[in-house]
Amino acid sequence: MKNIFNIVIAVFLLLSFNSCHENFLEEQVFSSLNTDGFFTTEADLEAGLIGVYSAFQGNNYYGQSVIYMADFPTEYMRGYWSPPMDVYNVTSALSDDKNQRAVSNLWQQTWIVNNRSNMVIGRATDVEMDENAKTKIVAEARFLRAINRFLQVQFYGTGIPLIDSETTSLNELGVMPSNKDELYNSIIADLEFAEVNLPATSAEGRATSWSATAFLAKVYLKMAGYSENPQSGEMEKGDAANYQKAKTSLDKIVNQGPFALMPKPIDVWGGRRNETEANAEVIYAIKYETGGLGEGNVWNNRFVGKGNGWSAYSWKTISTTWEFYNSFEDGDLRATNDMLKVRYQDKKKRWKKDDFPHCWKYVSDYDSTFSKDWLVTAGNDYGDDVVLIRYADILLMHSEVENEINGLSGNALMGINMVRERAGVPTYTTASVSAMTEINQETPGSDKDKLRELIIVERKKELMCEGHGWFDYVRHNILMREMTKYYEFGPFNAAANKKYNLYPIYIVDIQLNENLSQNWGW
């Protein structure tokens, strides 16, 4: 009975556009939610769209869960409370253990986003308003639906349902799973529609044609790489022709786009005092704002510990490892100077015994001068944005596709060298790469293999703590290889643990929908 009640509440959350107020969850059974009287005006449709955007902000999505699940399975993110890989990946994540809820909470949140998007797209047809304005709203909703579905496919596999119309009743939950081609075709169609019908510039936090182009490149790159078959557990290589499709989008951004690298890595994040992250490098970000407005995030306070005068609120949750910290080259601005810091015990800047380096990307609301002039009003009121895609990511993807299509060349080195030059470290030449014999503890054979390994390493250093690591490892089919190297909480049996290339589908939904099957090994 308890499970059935939880299912009903989850569906009610799926159907609702309301925020979670104290009196929101009432112990009643809802079989449907009538929104017919709401979507009648342009203002209604715009409000519905804002509801889709807002669903990305919470702790169960980019406010916490996505980055936890994507970066804890790497060597550059560690948690204080327990072995994080056990919490967020290795353990089945199907129990009611509160430390494992990120997996199931994200699953539920993605379906909330999907239904909100479908509601806006479907109801727009009957709203009388300027057609150009309507098309823009629909394009934004389709962009959000696409990046949400892309996340679903990457985390939970291609055995999930494809739902393109709003769910209004509990009787509609017995949907059939889809397949890989249908899911990816729907994602591409939504992004292509957004690319054509969105403006090149928009208000902060709103989708643009360029953000759609950027995600198209990322989708095609994933389609060219590896994915786990959810039925067999085997890793399957995608169609190499998708590298060229990714290159088309990446070339468009590099050659025609308005984006550029900021002068220093730390400049991407706006410095201190909650300065805006909107700049020439950011292509799309989830927006937050501090000041007691109800638009802040809880993510920032995970990175700097209490008791050292660096933050108003902090839970001392996340650090990186000394192994990763020490892997940076001398003079790399992403490490000792700007992006990774060892927090101090006090104003005399004495290192705290047995502490670890912290990522400094999400600390712009902290004041390292110890003046305690904080803008935040609570532990969940930090204002730093979560950047989903930026120009440095584009440049590294550009190098990757050039290498996969044509091998080691000057064109393939362009993107990675631009990122390295900004970081203050030496750039590569074709000769220097060809002469390398060991990269990332590996001994790659061909020049193409060598540059591929260098790009993997560069993505770790450039995109650490931004929610890319697990996706990159799976796409290259190296998650088991990398986990075997650095897993520090006991033996890691790669052969037995290949199921970790996908996360498990929420067990309650499998119990509710007999058409769904759990991912292999879970």
C-alpha positions in Angstrom: 0.0 0.0 0.0 2.8 2.4 0.8 4.3 1.8 -2.7 1.0 2.5 -4.3 0.6 5.7 -2.4 4.1 6.8 -3.4 3.3 6.0 -7.1 0.1 8.2 -7.0 2.0 11.1 -5.4 4.8 10.7 -8.0 2.3 10.8 -10.8 0.6 13.8 -9.3 4.0 15.6 -9.2 4.4 14.6 -12.9 1.2 16.2 -13.9 1.5 19.4 -11.8 3.0 22.7 -12.7 2.9 24.0 -9.2 5.9 24.6 -6.9 6.3 22.4 -3.9 4.7 24.4 -1.1 4.1 23.0 2.4 0.5 22.1 1.7 1.2 20.7 -1.8 1.3 17.0 -1.0 -2.1 16.0 0.4 -3.0 12.4 1.1 -5.5 12.1 -1.7 -5.6 10.0 -4.8 -5.7 12.0 -8.1 -6.5 10.2 -11.3 -6.3 13.3 -13.5 -5.4 16.9 -13.4 -7.6 19.3 -15.4 -5.5 22.0 -17.0 -8.0 22.9 -19.7 -8.8 26.3 -18.2 -5.2 27.3 -17.9 -3.6 27.2 -21.4 -5.8 29.8 -23.0 -3.6 32.9 -23.4 0.0 33.8 -24.4 0.8 34.5 -20.7 -0.4 31.0 -19.7 1.8 29.4 -22.3 4.8 31.5 -21.3 4.1 30.6 -17.6 4.0 26.9 -18.6 7.3 27.3 -20.4 8.9 28.9 -17.3 7.7 25.8 -15.4 9.7 23.6 -17.7 12.8 25.7 -17.2 12.4 25.8 -13.4 12.2 22.0 -13.3 15.9 21.8 -14.3 16.9 23.8 -11.2 16.1 21.6 -8.3 18.3 19.2 -6.2 16.8 16.2 -8.1 18.2 17.6 -11.4 21.1 19.9 -12.3 20.9 21.4 -8.8 22.6 18.3 -7.5 21.8 14.8 -8.8 23.1 15.1 -12.4 26.6 16.2 -11.4 26.7 13.7 -8.5 25.9 10.8 -10.8 28.1 12.0 -13.7 31.2 13.0 -11.7 31.4 10.8 -8.6 32.3 7.8 -10.8 35.6 9.6 -11.7 38.8 10.2 -9.8 38.2 14.0 -9.6 35.2 14.0 -7.3 35.0 12.6 -3.8 32.5 12.9 -1.0 33.3 13.2 2.7 30.3 11.2 4.1 31.1 7.7 2.6 32.7 6.1 -0.4 30.8 8.0 -3.1 31.1 5.4 -5.9 29.4 3.0 -3.6 26.6 5.5 -3.0 25.9 6.7 -6.5 27.0 3.9 -8.8 28.1 0.6 -7.5 25.3 0.0 -5.0 22.0 -1.0 -6.7 20.4 2.4 -6.0 17.0 0.6 -5.7 16.5 0.7 -2.0 15.0 3.5 0.2 18.5 4.4 1.5 18.5 8.2 1.4 22.1 8.2 0.2 21.0 6.4 -3.0 17.9 8.5 -3.9 19.7 10.6 -6.4 19.3 7.9 -9.0 15.6 7.4 -8.6 14.9 11.0 -7.9 16.5 12.0 -11.2 14.5 9.4 -13.0 11.3 10.9 -11.7 12.3 14.4 -12.3 13.1 13.8 -16.0 9.6 12.5 -16.5 8.2 15.6 -14.8 10.2 17.7 -17.3 9.1 15.6 -20.2 5.4 16.0 -19.3 5.7 19.7 -18.7 7.4 20.1 -22.1 4.7 18.0 -23.8 2.0 20.0 -22.2 3.3 23.3 -23.5 3.9 21.9 -27.0 0.5 20.2 -27.2 -1.6 23.0 -25.7 0.1 25.7 -27.9 -2.0 24.7 -30.8 -5.2 26.1 -29.4 -3.8 29.3 -27.9 -4.6 32.4 -30.0 -1.5 34.6 -30.2 1.2 35.8 -32.6 2.4 32.8 -34.5 6.0 33.8 -34.5 5.9 34.2 -30.7 4.1 30.8 -30.4 6.7 29.1 -32.5 9.5 30.4 -30.3 7.8 29.1 -27.2 7.3 25.7 -28.8 10.9 25.7 -30.0 12.1 26.4 -26.5 10.0 23.6 -25.1 11.2 21.2 -27.7 14.8 22.1 -26.9 14.3 21.4 -23.2 12.5 18.2 -24.0 15.4 17.1 -26.2 18.2 17.8 -23.7 16.1 16.1 -21.0 15.5 13.0 -23.2 19.2 12.9 -24.1 20.0 12.8 -20.5 17.4 10.0 -19.9 18.9 7.9 -22.7 22.5 8.4 -21.5 21.7 7.6 -17.8 19.0 5.0 -18.2 19.5 3.5 -21.6 17.3 3.0 -24.7 14.7 0.7 -23.3 12.7 3.6 -21.9 9.4 4.9 -23.3 9.1 7.6 -25.9 6.2 9.9 -24.7 5.5 12.9 -26.9 2.1 13.9 -25.6 1.1 14.9 -22.1 0.1 12.4 -19.5 -3.2 13.3 -17.8 -4.3 10.1 -16.1 -3.0 7.2 -14.1 -4.5 5.0 -16.7 -1.9 6.2 -19.2 1.2 4.9 -17.4 1.3 1.4 -19.0 3.4 2.7 -21.9 5.6 0.5 -24.1 9.4 1.0 -24.2 10.8 2.5 -27.3 14.1 1.7 -29.2 17.4 3.4 -29.8 16.6 4.8 -33.3 13.2 6.2 -32.3 14.6 7.9 -29.2 17.6 9.5 -30.9 15.5 10.5 -34.0 13.1 12.3 -31.6 15.9 14.1 -29.9 17.4 15.2 -33.2 14.1 16.4 -34.6 13.5 18.5 -31.5 16.9 20.1 -31.7 16.7 20.7 -35.4 13.4 22.5 -34.9 14.9 24.6 -32.1 17.9 25.4 -34.2 15.8 26.8 -37.0 13.2 28.6 -34.9 15.1 30.1 -32.0 16.9 33.4 -32.1 20.7 33.6 -32.0 20.6 35.5 -28.7 18.1 35.5 -25.9 17.7 36.4 -22.2 20.0 34.7 -19.8 19.0 31.1 -19.2 16.8 30.9 -22.3 17.6 28.6 -25.2 19.1 29.9 -28.4 19.7 28.5 -31.9 23.4 28.1 -30.9 22.5 26.1 -27.8 20.5 23.7 -30.0 23.5 23.5 -32.4 25.8 22.7 -29.6 23.6 19.9 -28.2 23.2 18.5 -31.7 27.0 18.1 -31.9 27.0 16.4 -28.5 24.1 14.0 -29.5 25.9 13.0 -32.7 29.1 12.4 -30.9 27.4 10.1 -28.4 25.7 8.3 -31.3 29.1 7.7 -32.8 30.6 6.4 -29.6 29.7 3.5 -27.3 26.5 2.7 -25.5 25.5 -0.2 -23.3 22.8 -2.5 -24.7 20.2 -2.5 -21.8 19.1 -6.1 -22.6 22.5 -7.8 -22.9 24.9 -5.5 -21.0 27.3 -5.5 -24.0 28.9 -2.2 -25.1 28.0 -1.4 -28.7 29.9 1.0 -31.0 27.8 3.5 -32.8 27.8 4.5 -36.5 31.1 6.3 -37.3 29.2 8.4 -39.9 27.8 10.4 -36.9 31.3 11.9 -36.4 30.8 13.8 -39.6 27.4 15.0 -38.5 28.9 16.2 -35.2 31.6 17.9 -37.1 29.1 19.9 -39.2 27.6 21.4 -36.1 30.9 21.9 -34.4 32.4 23.6 -37.5 29.4 25.9 -37.6 30.0 27.0 -34.0 33.8 27.4 -34.4 33.6 29.2 -37.7 30.5 31.2 -37.4 29.5 31.4 -33.8 29.9 34.4 -31.5 31.7 32.4 -28.8 35.3 32.6 -27.4 37.4 31.4 -24.5 37.5 33.7 -21.6 41.1 35.0 -20.8 41.5 32.8 -17.8 39.7 29.6 -16.7 38.3 31.2 -13.5 36.8 34.0 -15.6 34.1 31.6 -16.9 32.6 31.5 -13.4 32.3 35.2 -12.8 34.7 35.6 -10.0 33.3 36.4 -6.5 30.1 38.0 -5.3 27.7 36.1 -7.5 28.7 38.0 -10.6 26.9 36.7 -13.7 28.3 33.7 -15.5 26.8 35.0 -18.8 29.9 35.6 -21.0 31.4 34.8 -24.3 32.2 31.2 -23.4 28.9 30.0 -21.9 26.5 28.6 -24.6 23.8 27.3 -22.2 23.5 27.3 -18.5 20.9 26.7 -15.8 20.3 30.0 -14.1 20.2 30.7 -10.3 20.0 33.9 -8.3 20.8 34.6 -4.7 19.3 37.1 -2.3 16.3 35.3 -0.8 14.3 35.2 -4.0 13.7 31.5 -4.0 15.9 31.1 -7.1 19.1 30.0 -5.4 20.9 26.6 -5.5 22.3 24.3 -2.8 25.2 23.1 -5.0 27.7 25.8 -4.0 27.9 24.9 -0.4 29.1 21.4 -1.2 32.5 22.6 -2.1 34.0 24.5 0.8 34.1 23.3 4.4 32.7 25.0 7.4 34.8 26.7 10.0 37.4 28.4 7.9 35.6 31.7 7.1 35.2 31.0 3.4 31.4 30.7 3.3 28.2 31.6 5.0 26.8 28.1 4.7 28.6 24.9 3.8 28.2 21.2 4.2 31.8 20.2 3.6 30.7 17.5 1.2 32.8 17.4 -2.0 36.5 17.5 -2.7 38.8 16.2 -5.4 41.7 13.8 -4.9 45.4 14.5 -4.4 46.1 12.1 -7.2 44.1 14.2 -9.6 45.4 17.5 -8.2 49.0 16.3 -8.7 48.3 15.2 -12.3 48.2 18.9 -13.5 51.3 20.3 -15.2 53.3 23.1 -13.6 51.7 26.4 -14.2 48.3 25.0 -15.2 45.8 27.7 -14.2 43.1 25.2 -13.7 45.0 23.8 -10.7 47.0 25.5 -8.0 46.3 29.1 -9.0 42.6 29.3 -9.8 40.5 26.2 -10.2 41.7 23.8 -7.5 42.5 25.0 -4.0 43.4 23.5 -0.7 41.2 25.3 1.8 42.9 26.9 4.7 42.2 26.4 8.4 42.2 30.1 9.2 43.1 33.6 8.1 46.8 32.7 8.3 46.3 30.4 5.4 47.5 27.3 7.2 46.5 24.1 5.5 44.0 22.0 7.3 45.4 18.7 8.3 44.4 15.7 6.2 42.2 17.9 3.9 41.8 17.7 0.2 41.7 20.1 -2.8 38.4 21.7 -3.6 37.1 22.7 -7.0 36.8 26.5 -7.1 34.3 26.7 -10.0 31.3 27.0 -7.7 32.7 29.4 -5.1 32.0 32.8 -6.5 29.6 33.6 -3.7 32.4 32.9 -1.2 34.8 35.7 -0.1 38.3 34.4 0.4 39.4 37.7 2.0 37.4 36.6 5.1 35.3 39.9 5.1 32.2 37.7 5.4 30.2 40.1 3.1 27.9 37.3 1.8 24.9 37.8 -0.4 23.4 34.4 0.4 20.6 34.1 2.9 20.5 30.4 3.4 22.3 27.2 2.5 20.2 26.7 -0.6 20.4 30.3 -1.8 23.7 30.4 -3.7 23.5 32.1 -7.1 26.1 30.4 -9.3 24.8 28.9 -12.5 25.3 25.3 -13.6 26.9 25.5 -17.0 25.7 22.7 -19.3 27.8 23.5 -22.4 30.5 26.0 -23.1 33.0 26.9 -25.8 35.9 24.9 -24.3 33.7 21.8 -24.5 33.0 22.6 -28.1 36.7 23.0 -28.9 37.6 19.6 -27.3 34.8 17.9 -29.1 36.0 19.5 -32.4 39.5 18.0 -31.8 37.9 14.7 -31.1 35.8 14.4 -34.2 38.7 15.7 -36.4 40.9 13.0 -34.9 38.3 10.3 -35.4 37.7 11.3 -39.0 41.1 12.2 -40.2 43.6 11.2 -37.5 46.3 13.3 -35.9 46.8 16.6 -37.7 47.0 20.3 -37.1 43.2 20.6 -37.5 42.7 17.9 -34.9 45.1 19.7 -32.5 43.5 23.2 -32.9 40.8 22.8 -30.3 42.8 21.1 -27.6 45.7 23.5 -28.1 43.4 26.5 -27.7 42.2 25.1 -24.4 45.7 24.3 -23.2 47.0 27.7 -24.2 44.3 29.4 -22.1 45.2 27.1 -19.2 48.9 28.3 -19.4 50.5 25.0 -20.4 52.5 24.0 -23.5 50.6 23.1 -26.7 51.0 19.9 -28.7 52.5 19.4 -32.1 52.0 16.4 -34.3 55.6 15.4 -33.7 55.3 15.7 -29.9 52.1 13.6 -29.8 53.5 11.0 -32.1 56.6 10.6 -29.8 54.6 9.9 -26.7 54.6 6.3 -25.4 52.4 6.5 -22.3 49.3 8.7 -21.7 46.9 8.4 -18.8 48.7 5.2 -17.6 47.9 3.7 -21.0 50.2 2.8 -23.9 48.2 3.8 -26.9 49.3 2.4 -30.3 48.5 4.7 -33.2 48.8 8.4 -33.3 45.0 8.6 -33.4 44.9 6.5 -30.2 47.4 8.9 -28.6 45.5 12.0 -29.4 42.2 10.4 -28.2 43.8 9.7 -24.8 45.1 13.2 -24.6 41.7 14.6 -25.2 40.2 12.3 -22.5 42.8 13.7 -20.1 42.2 17.3 -21.2 38.4 17.0 -20.7 38.9 15.8 -17.2 41.1 18.8 -16.3 39.0 21.4 -18.2 35.5 20.1 -17.4 35.9 18.6 -13.9 32.9 19.0 -11.6 30.6 20.1 -14.5 28.9 16.8 -15.0 30.8 15.3 -18.0 33.0 12.6 -16.6 30.8 9.5 -16.5 29.3 10.4 -19.9 32.8 10.7 -21.4 34.0 7.4 -19.9 31.0 5.5 -21.2 31.1 7.1 -24.6 34.7 5.9 -25.0 34.0 2.5 -23.3 36.7 3.1 -20.7 34.6 3.3 -17.5 35.7 -0.1 -16.3 39.3 0.6 -17.3 39.4 3.9 -15.4 37.5 2.6 -12.3 40.0 -0.3 -12.1 42.9 2.3 -11.9 41.7 4.5 -9.2 38.9 2.9 -7.2 40.1 3.3 -3.7 37.5 1.5 -1.6 38.5 -2.1 -2.3 38.9 -4.3 -5.3 37.0 -3.4 -8.4 36.0 -6.3 -10.6 35.5 -4.8 -14.1 34.1 -8.0 -15.6 31.4 -8.3 -12.9 30.6 -4.6 -12.8 30.1 -3.7 -16.5 26.4 -3.0 -15.6 27.6 0.4 -14.3 27.7 1.8 -17.8 24.0 2.4 -17.2 22.1 3.4 -14.1 19.1 1.4 -13.0 15.5 2.4 -13.9 13.5 3.3 -10.9 12.2 0.1 -9.5 8.7 1.5 -8.6 8.0 2.4 -12.2 9.0 -1.1 -13.3 6.6 -2.5 -10.7 3.9 -0.2 -12.0 4.5 -0.7 -15.7 4.9 -4.4 -16.6 6.1 -3.3 -20.1 9.3 -1.9 -18.7 12.4 -4.1 -18.1 15.2 -3.3 -15.7 18.6 -2.6 -17.3 20.9 -5.6 -17.6 22.6 -6.6 -14.4 20.5 -4.6 -12.0 
